[in-house]
Amino acid sequence: MPANSTVQPALDDTVSATAPSRAKLEEALADFRDRATQVAQETIESLKSQAKPYIGDADEKLTEARSYIVERVQKQPLASTLAVLGVGVLVGLVLAGGRNR
């Protein structure tokens, strides 16, 4: 009796047994994907709702800072210009300091 005749039925049994397993695996993966998508969406919505107060506070602080800067520049334009120039020179020196070494 050839060995091929005993291998073929065993192979057929294995292939037929893996079809339902494969279907279950694909179903489980689809379910996992759906759940992961739902959790990600819920997390994003939660983070958005938690960030809203901070965004509002930051916007308010930026508005206050902008009005303060505009007011100071209008009251003392020369001093403001010199201060900005000084900061620019310092930043330039710091950035150029790494190149000279």
C-alpha positions in Angstrom: 0.0 0.0 0.0 1.5 3.4 -1.0 2.1 6.0 1.7 0.4 8.6 -0.4 -3.0 6.9 0.1 -2.9 7.2 3.9 -1.6 10.8 3.8 -4.4 12.1 1.6 -7.3 11.3 3.9 -5.5 12.7 6.9 -4.8 15.9 4.9 -8.4 16.1 3.8 -9.5 15.8 7.4 -7.1 18.5 8.5 -8.3 20.9 5.8 -11.9 20.3 6.5 -11.3 20.8 10.2 -9.5 24.1 9.7 -12.3 25.7 7.7 -14.6 26.2 10.8 -11.6 27.3 12.9 -10.6 29.8 10.3 -14.1 31.2 10.2 -14.2 31.5 14.0 -10.8 33.2 13.9 -11.9 35.7 11.3 -15.1 36.4 13.3 -13.1 36.9 16.5 -10.7 39.3 14.7 -13.6 41.3 13.3 -15.2 41.5 16.7 -11.9 42.6 18.2 -11.5 45.3 15.5 -15.0 46.6 16.2 -14.4 46.7 19.9 -11.0 48.4 19.5 -12.5 51.0 17.2 -15.3 51.7 19.7 -12.8 52.0 22.7 -10.6 54.4 20.6 -13.5 56.6 19.7 -14.7 56.7 23.3 -11.2 57.6 24.5 -10.9 60.4 22.0 -14.3 61.8 23.0 -13.3 61.6 26.6 -10.0 63.4 26.0 -11.8 66.1 24.0 -14.3 66.8 26.8 -11.5 66.9 29.4 -9.4 69.3 27.3 -12.2 71.9 26.7 -11.7 73.7 30.0 -7.9 73.9 29.4 -8.3 75.2 25.9 -10.7 77.9 27.1 -8.2 78.9 29.8 -5.3 79.0 27.4 -7.3 81.1 24.9 -8.2 83.6 27.7 -4.6 83.8 28.9 -3.4 84.4 25.3 -5.9 87.2 24.8 -4.8 88.8 28.0 -1.1 88.5 27.1 -1.8 90.0 23.6 -3.6 93.0 25.1 -0.8 93.5 27.6 1.8 93.4 24.9 -0.1 95.8 22.6 -0.6 98.2 25.5 3.0 98.2 26.4 4.2 98.7 22.9 1.8 101.6 22.4 3.0 103.3 25.6 6.7 102.7 25.2 7.6 101.8 21.6 11.3 102.5 21.8 11.8 100.5 25.0 9.8 97.6 23.5 11.8 97.6 20.3 15.1 97.6 22.2 13.9 94.8 24.5 12.9 92.7 21.5 16.2 93.5 19.8 18.1 92.4 22.9 16.2 89.1 23.1 16.9 88.5 19.4 20.6 89.1 19.9 20.7 86.7 22.9 18.9 84.0 21.0 21.2 84.5 18.0 24.3 84.2 20.3 23.0 81.0 21.8 22.2 79.5 18.5 25.5 80.6 16.9 27.5 79.4 20.0 27.2 75.8 19.0 28.7 76.4 15.6 31.9 78.0 16.7 33.1 75.1 18.7 
